Amino acid sequence: MNPTTPTTPGVTQPAGPASATTKKRWLVPTTIVLVVIALAVGAWMMLSGMKSAAVAETPTAAVTITDNGFTPATIQIQKGQDVTWTNQSHSPVQIVGDLKSTGLQTSQALKPGDSYSFTFDDSGTFNYHDPSNLNHKGVVIAE
């Protein structure tokens, strides 16, 4: 008992040092839980940022369609990447996959200024052409 603390008969007074010990008992586990939560949230945010960066690092590959054909005529991309064809010629053009190149969907007729995009979800070599001008041929190699 503290000699300066008044006492009431029949009432037990908590001891000062025991009260401080009780506070320390919940302080350490609570701090550990908060640190673990902060680390988990930080790791989650870092991984989420990495996924976003990976998606952003896969740019769309571009093919320009001119009166002379497809530029570039052969393009190499990563599996899962998009290719966008933009018609800068003076006549409508259509992108048609060759029979050997399954997986490339046929585009609608692209008027001058129109674009068509396709995502290559599979690996392989995809040959295509414009049926209105069989000399206009191209290849997409998805790895």
Buried (B, 14 or more C-beta within 10 A) or exposed (E): EEEEEEEEEEEEEEEEEEEEEEEEEEEEEEEEEEEEEEEEEEEEEEEEEEEEEEEEEEEEBBBBBBEEBBEEEEBEBEEEBBBEBBBBBEBBBBBBBBEEBEBBEEBEBBEEEBBBEBBBEEEBBBBBBBEEBEEBBBBBEBE
